[in-house]
Amino acid sequence: MSIFPRARLAALPSTSRISTLFTSGLEDSIAAERLQLHTRPATDDTGSPIIASYDIAVQADGVAVDSLEVMPVLGNSMELLLIQARLRDVPQTRHVSAIELLQAWREDGGTLALSDLVVKWGPLNLAASGELSLDALNRPQGQLDARVTDFEGLMEAMVRDGVVKENEARIALAGLVLVSQFQGNRSDEVRVPVIMQEGRLFLGPLAIAKLEPLY
């Protein structure tokens, strides 16, 4: 029997709060003005169930992190998070911890196929799709095909907070402008790969973050 029953969480009318415990031991509060979560067993085009796969839809509006530390580049307020995804090769078992579930999912070659990911968070305005999994050290890995709007503003924020060096950002920005023109996009929009590999997060050619193990 699956640990994922058919479930639906309707929109919450008032501000919803969850708590997250970070490695520092400090408990931070995360509030969302509106939160929706829908899950169901996945089916193919004929309506037949796909074994060990589940469709997931998440939308969170007005997310705020109440923390003593301000997140670099993005800040502590997210306008929108939208996820449409299929979780594949979910272990068919019950009464396991989240860590045991993730470990079994990774060992079985489980993947998270994102058909639609939208993030509006500070200077980041991203729409993407792709596939993710966990590497041997339990870090996210995979590649997303992303469309980034106002990439110049995002680059300025990364330089301001020391995520990338100014000369690196200048070179990358020049390249992104050329790519955007070649793609025939609006002047402030570009399609770039977002790659998670060997514990590093790349936005196009730039390594912008270190990825920590999920557990």
C-alpha positions in Angstrom: 0.0 0.0 0.0 1.2 3.5 -0.8 2.0 6.1 1.8 0.5 8.6 -0.6 -3.3 8.3 -0.5 -5.5 10.4 -2.8 -5.5 13.8 -1.1 -6.6 17.4 -1.7 -6.0 20.4 0.5 -8.2 23.3 -0.5 -7.1 26.9 -0.4 -6.7 28.1 3.2 -8.7 31.3 3.8 -6.3 32.9 6.2 -2.6 33.1 6.6 -1.1 29.7 6.9 2.0 29.0 9.0 4.5 26.2 9.1 7.7 25.9 11.0 11.1 24.7 9.7 14.0 23.7 11.8 17.4 24.6 10.3 20.8 23.2 11.0 21.5 26.2 13.2 18.8 24.9 15.6 16.7 28.1 15.2 13.1 27.7 14.4 11.9 30.1 11.7 8.3 30.7 10.8 7.1 30.6 7.2 3.8 32.2 6.4 1.7 32.1 3.3 -1.3 34.2 2.5 -2.7 31.4 0.4 -1.7 27.8 0.1 -3.1 25.0 -2.1 -1.9 21.4 -2.4 -3.4 18.7 -4.6 -2.1 15.1 -5.0 -3.5 12.1 -6.9 -2.2 8.8 -8.3 -0.9 9.4 -11.8 -2.6 7.9 -14.8 -1.6 7.5 -18.5 -3.5 8.8 -21.5 -6.0 5.9 -21.3 -6.8 6.6 -17.6 -4.9 3.6 -16.4 -2.9 4.1 -13.2 0.9 4.5 -13.5 2.5 2.3 -10.8 4.3 4.2 -8.0 3.7 7.6 -9.6 1.8 10.6 -8.2 0.8 14.0 -9.6 1.4 17.0 -7.4 0.2 20.6 -7.7 1.3 23.3 -5.3 0.5 27.0 -5.3 1.7 29.4 -2.6 1.0 33.1 -2.7 2.5 35.8 -0.5 5.1 33.6 1.3 7.2 35.3 4.0 10.0 33.9 6.0 10.2 35.3 9.5 13.9 34.9 10.2 16.8 36.9 11.9 18.8 36.4 8.7 17.9 37.9 5.3 18.4 35.4 2.4 21.0 36.6 -0.1 19.7 38.0 -3.4 16.1 36.7 -3.0 15.1 38.2 0.3 12.6 36.8 2.7 9.4 37.4 0.7 8.2 35.3 -2.2 5.3 36.5 -4.3 4.4 33.2 -5.9 5.5 29.6 -6.0 3.7 27.3 -8.5 4.5 23.6 -9.1 3.0 21.1 -11.4 5.0 17.8 -11.1 4.9 14.0 -11.3 6.7 12.1 -8.6 8.0 8.8 -10.0 9.1 5.5 -8.4 7.6 6.3 -5.0 8.3 3.4 -2.6 5.2 1.4 -2.0 5.4 1.1 1.8 3.9 2.5 5.0 5.1 3.7 8.4 8.5 5.0 7.4 10.1 8.3 8.2 10.7 11.1 5.7 14.4 10.3 5.6 13.8 6.6 5.0 11.3 7.4 2.3 13.8 9.8 0.5 16.6 7.2 0.8 14.4 4.5 -0.7 13.2 6.8 -3.4 16.8 7.8 -4.4 18.0 4.1 -4.4 15.1 3.1 -6.6 16.0 5.8 -9.1 13.1 8.1 -8.3 12.6 11.3 -10.2 10.6 14.5 -9.9 9.4 15.6 -13.3 8.4 19.2 -13.3 6.0 20.1 -16.1 5.5 23.6 -14.8 7.5 25.6 -12.2 7.0 29.3 -11.6 8.9 31.3 -9.0 8.5 35.0 -8.4 10.9 35.7 -5.5 12.6 39.1 -5.1 14.5 39.8 -8.4 13.9 36.2 -9.6 11.1 35.8 -12.1 11.5 32.2 -13.4 9.4 29.7 -15.3 10.9 26.3 -15.9 10.4 22.6 -16.6 12.7 19.6 -16.3 13.6 16.6 -14.1 15.3 16.4 -10.7 16.5 13.6 -8.5 19.0 13.1 -5.7 22.7 12.3 -6.1 24.7 9.8 -4.0 25.2 12.5 -1.3 21.5 13.3 -1.2 21.8 16.6 -3.0 19.4 17.7 -5.7 20.6 17.0 -9.2 19.2 17.5 -12.7 18.5 20.2 -15.3 15.6 22.6 -15.9 14.9 24.5 -19.0 14.1 28.0 -17.7 12.9 31.3 -18.9 14.1 34.2 -16.8 12.6 37.6 -16.9 14.5 40.8 -15.9 17.8 38.9 -15.8 19.7 42.2 -15.6 18.0 42.9 -12.2 18.8 39.4 -11.0 22.4 39.8 -12.0 22.7 43.1 -10.2 21.3 41.6 -7.0 23.8 38.7 -7.2 26.7 41.1 -7.5 25.3 43.3 -4.7 25.2 40.3 -2.3 28.5 38.9 -3.4 27.1 35.8 -5.0 29.1 36.5 -8.2 31.9 38.8 -9.0 31.2 42.0 -10.9 33.5 41.1 -13.8 31.9 37.6 -14.1 28.4 39.2 -14.0 29.4 41.7 -16.7 30.6 39.0 -19.1 27.6 36.8 -18.3 25.2 39.6 -18.8 26.7 40.5 -22.2 26.3 36.9 -23.3 22.7 36.7 -22.0 21.7 39.8 -23.9 23.1 38.3 -27.1 21.4 35.0 -26.5 18.1 36.8 -25.7 18.3 38.7 -29.0 19.2 35.5 -30.9 16.1 33.8 -29.3 13.9 36.6 -30.4 12.7 37.3 -26.9 11.8 40.5 -25.2 14.8 42.6 -24.2 14.6 41.5 -20.6 13.8 37.8 -21.1 16.1 34.9 -21.8 15.9 31.1 -21.9 18.8 29.4 -20.0 19.5 26.0 -18.4 19.4 25.7 -14.7 21.7 22.9 -13.7 22.2 21.1 -10.4 25.3 19.1 -10.5 27.9 17.8 -8.0 26.5 20.0 -5.2 26.4 23.3 -7.2 23.6 25.3 -8.8 24.3 26.9 -12.2 22.2 29.6 -13.8 23.4 29.4 -17.4 27.2 29.6 -17.1 27.3 31.0 -13.6 27.7 28.9 -10.4 25.4 30.8 -8.1 24.9 28.5 -5.0 26.1 25.5 -3.2 23.6 22.7 -2.7 23.5 20.9 0.6 22.2 17.4 1.2 18.5 17.2 2.0 19.2 14.8 4.8 
